[in-house]
Amino acid sequence: MIYFNNITKKYKDISSLEDVTFSVTQGEFVSIVGHSGAGKTTLTKLLLAEEKPTDGTIFFESKDIHKLSKKELTKLRRKIGIIFQDFRLLPNKTAYENIAFAMEALDKEDSEIIQDVPHVLELVDLTNKAFHFPHQLSGGEKQRLAIARAIITQPEIIIADEPTGNLDPINTNEVVNILKKINDLGTTVILTTHNRGVIDQVKKRVITLENGRVVRDDKDGKYMI
Amino acid sequence: MLFIHIKRIIRSGYHNFIRSGFTSIASVLVMTITLFVITSLIFVQSSLNASLNDIKEKVDVTVYFIPGADEGEIKNIESSLENLPEIREITYTSQETALMNFKEKHANDYLTLQAIDELDENPLGASLNIKAQDPSQYEGISKYFESDNSLSRGALTIIDKIDYHQNKIVIDRLTSIINGAQRLGFIVSLVLILISIIITFNTIKLIIYMSREEINIMKLVGADGKYVRGPFIVSGILVGIIASLLTIILFIPISIWLGNQMTDFLGINLYAYYKSNFLQLFIIMLGSGVVLGGISSSLAIARYLRK
């Protein structure tokens, strides 16, 4: 469902990604690993059309995502759930409202929101923190909230950019388990990380990036740098 | 669905405003200052106008007739003058009234009174006091008397003098001062209003700049333009409403003080003025606040929504 064709991304003259080609099929769990600066975050930014590649094309299903109009791009983003290392929650909204906002953005009915939000809050174990603001939550709680926001709209694909980067081992474990569970239910997951433990826990396909190039693509991967 | 959209946008904007705390207070303060400047300028303009009208009121031209001139002919002149569009008011003073006024004025001057009484005839002529719509029109009115065809020959012979020429310099000076003051007042107001609008706009721009990360998140979550823009515009409008309420309240004690202390100096009782124009002023404040807040927000956010 996702195809990276010979993607090169340069910032000024420095290459962040060079000639990257790979594809992801429906229902896969793909981990993208590499040192800091290997190009993992650039990759996710390109996939979300936050930035344009210097060269090459990225297809989501049959559409070149960098040729979409603003309206089509909004539609595309509604099919993607995103989880960031720095959580990116809306600071002026409570946990409940952060999740509800994602549904409101998709024009869901109020009745649907009232029904679904508590359900997903329970799934990530935040029911008793529903009316807390992000600054009142711990790192792990924030990330679980971000996951809840990403999955509430039942996206076709979840992109998790270093979701465990700011978390302790226990919270990391929990986040990875939630992601695995989401994948088991049929959602495609793309996870970037530099955490060996996470990769070894997932035991799924691993793409290794080094200096902006794909150096390894293993079906049943282990962390090998 | 539209109703749900509007409801969600308003709720979200309200939450943004309430939960932003200090930032919201800051923008309300800046907006209040802008509205305060606008209201003050309205006050200044109206007190300036009051003083100018006061001065204008003091400028007039009097046509004196020779003693013993026929009253019917004077009345003829008066009625022909009444047809001129430049003339606002004509007051006829008869010979007898003139004498009475003179005696009243010199009530303590026994010698003069006695001298007047010695005379068989009333030495004072009747007069017409003329007030124009605008001070610049006195010259035209005075010329009217000099041109032959406008009045009958007989009328010209009974006119003793017109005091326009004696007052000409003063009238001209006053006319130019009045015009200058009005023009200057207008320009100064315009500049001050412009400056405060720019300051308000920049404050709101800065606040939205602080929220650019939030705007980005909303876009990534899949919100389209109106969902991102709407709440910010609602917050901007709320800032305008609250600031206009604050300003209107703030001016109650200010106008009372000005009314008590400064009425003589300003030539107008500003408290009375504020009371009688309250609704109008409030609508101006509310309108400027809402428009300024709403438009500033929507302009400031536009650049973050382009892509």
Contacts between the chains, C-beta under 8 A, distances in Angstrom:
chain1	res1	chain2	res2	distance
A	48	B	220	6.5
A	50	B	220	7.6
A	70	B	225	7.7
A	70	B	307	7.2
A	71	B	224	7.3
A	74	B	219	7.7
A	74	B	222	6.1
A	74	B	223	7.7
A	74	B	224	4.7
A	75	B	222	8.0
A	77	B	219	7.3
A	77	B	220	6.2
A	77	B	221	7.4
A	77	B	222	4.4
A	78	B	222	3.8
A	80	B	222	8.0
A	82	B	220	5.7
A	82	B	221	7.7
A	88	B	213	7.4
A	88	B	216	8.0
A	88	B	217	4.8
A	88	B	220	7.5
A	89	B	217	7.5
A	90	B	214	5.8
A	90	B	217	6.1
A	90	B	218	7.3
A	91	B	214	6.9
A	92	B	15	6.3
A	92	B	16	5.4
A	92	B	19	4.4
A	92	B	20	6.5
A	92	B	214	7.6
A	93	B	15	6.9
A	97	B	15	7.4
A	101	B	12	7.7
A	101	B	218	7.4
A	101	B	221	6.7
A	101	B	223	7.4
A	102	B	221	4.9
A	102	B	222	7.0
A	104	B	8	5.3
A	104	B	223	7.9
A	104	B	227	7.0
A	105	B	218	7.2
A	105	B	221	5.6
A	105	B	222	5.0
A	105	B	223	3.7
A	105	B	224	7.3
A	105	B	227	5.5
A	106	B	222	6.1
A	107	B	1	6.7
A	109	B	4	7.8
A	110	B	4	6.8
A	133	B	19	7.8
A	149	B	221	7.0
A	153	B	222	7.2
